[in-house]
Amino acid sequence: MVAAPTFHVVPGSTVKTVIDRNRDQVFDAVEAAYRLHAAGDSVNPDSYFLRYPDKPSARIIALPAHLGGTVQKSGIKWISSFPENTAANLARASAVLILNDAATGYPVACIEASLISATRTAASAALAAEHMSPNALEGTLSVIGTGIIARTTIEWLMFRNWKFSKVSLYDLNQNEARRFGNWLKEQYDLQVDIKERIEDAITDASLILFTTTTLKPYIDDMELFKHAPTVLHLSLRDIGVNVILASQNIVDDVDHCMKANTSLHLTEIETGNRNFVSGTLVDVLENRVALDYERPRIFSPFGLGVLDLAVGNFVFETSKSSNDVISLPHFFSNSVRW
Ligand SMILES: NC(=O)c1ccc[n+]([C@@H]2O[C@H](COP(=O)([O-])OP(=O)(O)OC[C@H]3O[C@@H](n4cnc5c(N)ncnc54)[C@H](O)[C@@H]3O)[C@@H](O)[C@H]2O)c1
């Protein structure tokens, strides 16, 4: 008889410790997951959106995925976004990741996943920034939307050794920008400029990070991007169709990005084609796409469940080997058929 596996719970404090102590391995796990996905050694179905008719800003998304290679796990991230939480100083996003054993299908772990999600998003943005910028690791940075994903992305850019001569911040809520600016000064001793107009934040930045919670594009002035910056469009819905069409577009997965009213999805609806996408980040890593430094280069990652699996599995295996997980050996008490 095969015994049912032990079920494990990994709390957020353990997730944080493992990630903080193993940033190189986490970065490598994200890149490896992208490459496995590009090679077809993954299953990454569409994300599933739960939305509320009476609360359009809120949503909960399910991201199922399977990753092959050395990971060999399946799983699902279940992540809520309630932007109004922030008024009470509660994080917008909260999440769990369930990992399933590939051989039996049994769930083997439930992991706090808001940090896993932020980490995989930020590490993948840092990977893209490095490979899509004409002068990697230096320049001026602009952050539009100064929340948790922006903070995590800067942590990863700094971990990868970026040196910014200047950082401009813009947020609809100036208090958020000020708090973020204080954090940047304390943490990294960076020169920070808080802008009152988004135009002033964008026009002299070589690297621009969009991490807002906007639902509809509002950047439609091509002049803002005429200096051909590298743009990390993590919030996916900030940039207007005309600017997308005038830029070089790199994605994580073409099919995934053409959904859920992202700027790319709106561009596909308007033009009836996908010719405005040059390729994926793996195409860039493997030199299958030549970058165009005369135009803005926009990275729009839909956010793949395989990345959550890769980081979640690393955190799980590492914390299990140091006995830092909560083990529930009798969780599946009814697993014997007869
Ligand atoms: N692509 C991915 O893989 C991925 C993964 C995780 C999160 N995200 C996205 O990143 C975004 C940011 O997430 P977060 O956790 O940092 O949110 P957050 O709520 O912590 O911060 C968002 C900030 O943006 C500001 N803001 C909202 N609209 C704005 C606008 N039009 N202009 C300027 N500022 C604006 C808000 O005031 C807030 O300070 C979300 O849209 C989220 O969906 C993307």
The ligand as a Tripos MOL2 file, in Angstrom:
@<TRIPOS>MOLECULE
LIG
   44    48     1     0     0
SMALL
NO_CHARGES

@<TRIPOS>ATOM
      1 N1          2.4280   41.1430  -14.4610 N.am      1 LIG1
      2 C1          2.5720   40.4380  -13.3540 C.2       1 LIG1
      3 O1          3.0720   39.3370  -13.3470 O.2       1 LIG1
      4 C2          2.1110   41.0170  -12.0600 C.ar      1 LIG1
      5 C3          2.3150   40.3180  -10.8710 C.ar      1 LIG1
      6 C4          1.9410   40.8900   -9.6570 C.ar      1 LIG1
      7 C5          1.3110   42.1310   -9.6630 C.ar      1 LIG1
      8 N2          1.1020   42.7690  -10.8410 N.ar      1 LIG1
      9 C6          0.4270   44.0630  -10.8930 C.3       1 LIG1
     10 O2          1.2430   45.0500  -10.2900 O.3       1 LIG1
     11 C7          0.3980   46.1400   -9.9080 C.3       1 LIG1
     12 C8          0.8530   46.7350   -8.5870 C.3       1 LIG1
     13 O3          0.6540   45.8190   -7.5390 O.3       1 LIG1
     14 P1          0.9900   46.2510   -6.0110 P.3       1 LIG1
     15 O4          0.8350   45.0410   -5.1800 O.co2     1 LIG1
     16 O5          2.2510   47.0080   -5.9770 O.co2     1 LIG1
     17 O6         -0.2300   47.2280   -5.7210 O.3       1 LIG1
     18 P2         -0.3120   48.3390   -4.5760 P.3       1 LIG1
     19 O7         -1.7610   48.5750   -4.3580 O.co2     1 LIG1
     20 O8          0.5730   47.9830   -3.4310 O.co2     1 LIG1
     21 O9          0.3210   49.6500   -5.2770 O.3       1 LIG1
     22 C9         -0.2300   50.2520   -6.4150 C.3       1 LIG1
     23 C10         0.0770   51.7340   -6.3470 C.3       1 LIG1
     24 O10        -0.2880   52.3240   -7.6030 O.3       1 LIG1
     25 C11        -0.9020   53.5670   -7.3520 C.3       1 LIG1
     26 N3         -1.7070   53.8950   -8.5270 N.ar      1 LIG1
     27 C12        -2.8790   53.3220   -8.9220 C.ar      1 LIG1
     28 N4         -3.2660   53.8460  -10.1040 N.ar      1 LIG1
     29 C13        -2.3100   54.7370  -10.4760 C.ar      1 LIG1
     30 C14        -2.1040   55.5620  -11.6140 C.ar      1 LIG1
     31 N5         -2.9860   55.5860  -12.6390 N.pl3     1 LIG1
     32 N6         -0.9970   56.3410  -11.6670 N.ar      1 LIG1
     33 C15        -0.0870   56.3310  -10.6430 C.ar      1 LIG1
     34 N7         -0.2350   55.5680   -9.5400 N.ar      1 LIG1
     35 C16        -1.3220   54.7720   -9.4740 C.ar      1 LIG1
     36 C17        -1.6690   53.3750   -6.0720 C.3       1 LIG1
     37 O11        -1.9230   54.6090   -5.4190 O.3       1 LIG1
     38 C18        -0.7060   52.4760   -5.2690 C.3       1 LIG1
     39 O12         0.1890   53.2390   -4.4740 O.3       1 LIG1
     40 C19        -1.0360   45.5890   -9.9120 C.3       1 LIG1
     41 O13        -1.7110   46.0770  -11.0570 O.3       1 LIG1
     42 C20        -0.8550   44.1040  -10.0550 C.3       1 LIG1
     43 O14        -1.9120   43.4710  -10.7250 O.3       1 LIG1
     44 C21         1.5020   42.2520  -12.0200 C.ar      1 LIG1
@<TRIPOS>BOND
     1     1     2 1
     2     2     3 2
     3     2     4 1
     4     4     5 ar
     5     4    44 ar
     6     5     6 ar
     7     6     7 ar
     8     7     8 ar
     9     8     9 1
    10     8    44 ar
    11     9    10 1
    12     9    42 1
    13    10    11 1
    14    11    12 1
    15    11    40 1
    16    12    13 1
    17    13    14 1
    18    14    15 2
    19    14    16 1
    20    14    17 1
    21    17    18 1
    22    18    19 2
    23    18    20 1
    24    18    21 1
    25    21    22 1
    26    22    23 1
    27    23    24 1
    28    23    38 1
    29    24    25 1
    30    25    26 1
    31    25    36 1
    32    26    27 ar
    33    26    35 ar
    34    27    28 ar
    35    28    29 ar
    36    29    30 ar
    37    29    35 ar
    38    30    31 1
    39    30    32 ar
    40    32    33 ar
    41    33    34 ar
    42    34    35 ar
    43    36    37 1
    44    36    38 1
    45    38    39 1
    46    40    41 1
    47    40    42 1
    48    42    43 1
@<TRIPOS>SUBSTRUCTURE
     1 LIG1         1 GROUP 0 **** ****
